């Protein structure tokens, strides 16, 4: 990994020199825009709408459009004069319980690696964070944009997560919130039961991006010059309308059948393994006997009748 930022964590009067690395990456398949007839790449050129001339990149500046349609031009020099005190620092502002942070605020994640000179102070802050069960709320400027952020510990490494500003989160204003929608107690009970029956430990490795895998297969098929069978689209057949309670009952029954089926298959597998193991032991025991030797008769476990006294 290549570091994308170098600075320091400002923790009171303690300065911890660190580097940031992007903690995540997109696995999307990237495409080029091409000419359908010959596959030639489509290139875009920057033209000025007034001069109708192509403009070199070094002559392009940022423009802020006013409501009147007029444009305010901002150069790189103008932008560099803006005060960004956290350009080279992750300034810790406070500490807070992690559960108080709404996940909707999370934006991007970065691994924080200490420089050699700051390793001891880094480990001290890391251990203190883990022991406290809190996260550090900080402020940092990345790519000319100042953001709130949190510092937390993951697998022994501190992770910086930039946050959206509160005014960047849209208000959930939907008509149904104003409606008085009744939910029956028995429906709520069945919904809770269905949730319980579908609850298990979350394992992210158990899930895959099926669309991306199919897309890769499609590209590979094109390269190999072979046809790829396309799966049919999912069609939802029209069915008689059922009540919410009936749908919940059917869902519970289907989930129970699925669980019972898995348990039965597991039991059969265990029983078969045990039976195969017994047979293997018997065969192995017979193989150890000299040729022509007969296996000893098994003793009966039944109690023998006593002989009557004469």
Secondary structure as GFF3:
##gff-version 3
##sequence-region A 1 310
A	DSSP	beta_strand	5	11	.	.	.	ID=ss1
A	DSSP	beta_strand	14	22	.	.	.	ID=ss2
A	DSSP	three_ten_helix	57	59	.	.	.	ID=ss3
A	DSSP	beta_strand	62	65	.	.	.	ID=ss4
A	DSSP	beta_strand	71	74	.	.	.	ID=ss5
A	DSSP	alpha_helix	76	80	.	.	.	ID=ss6
A	DSSP	beta_strand	89	97	.	.	.	ID=ss7
A	DSSP	three_ten_helix	98	100	.	.	.	ID=ss8
A	DSSP	three_ten_helix	103	105	.	.	.	ID=ss9
A	DSSP	beta_strand	106	114	.	.	.	ID=ss10
A	DSSP	three_ten_helix	116	118	.	.	.	ID=ss11
A	DSSP	alpha_helix	119	132	.	.	.	ID=ss12
A	DSSP	beta_strand	134	142	.	.	.	ID=ss13
A	DSSP	beta_strand	145	154	.	.	.	ID=ss14
A	DSSP	beta_strand	157	163	.	.	.	ID=ss15
A	DSSP	three_ten_helix	166	168	.	.	.	ID=ss16
A	DSSP	three_ten_helix	175	178	.	.	.	ID=ss17
A	DSSP	alpha_helix	185	197	.	.	.	ID=ss18
A	DSSP	three_ten_helix	204	206	.	.	.	ID=ss19
A	DSSP	alpha_helix	210	224	.	.	.	ID=ss20
A	DSSP	alpha_helix	244	287	.	.	.	ID=ss21
###
